[in-house]
């Protein structure tokens, strides 16, 4: 599946996954620049382009479990950040080491639907 490119200015950051909060939100630390302050920790990232069921549903629990298989703790990813959402989270595509989109993988597996903000 082709990666959907966010419209507008995009910042690219390498990041390491701390944990998966739910099927469409992760917590990670982001490497800014070694000479410019190092890492940002406990960064909440809302996945751009997808929506998963809430955790209080069986589908939401299944989406989280699948997301953990794609993004176990310590996984290195690239974040294509476009902005912050209304809750202050980074809104970003998550690009896996193999170049595929985490969101696309979630959609193909049936654990998410396309959702444009």
Secondary structure, 3 states (H helix, E strand, C coil): CCCCCCCCCCEEEEEEEEEEEECCEEEEEEEEECCCCEEEEEEEEEECEEECCCCCCHHHHHHHHHHHHHCCCCCEEEEEEEEECCCCCEEEEEECCCCCEHHHHHHHCCCCEEECC
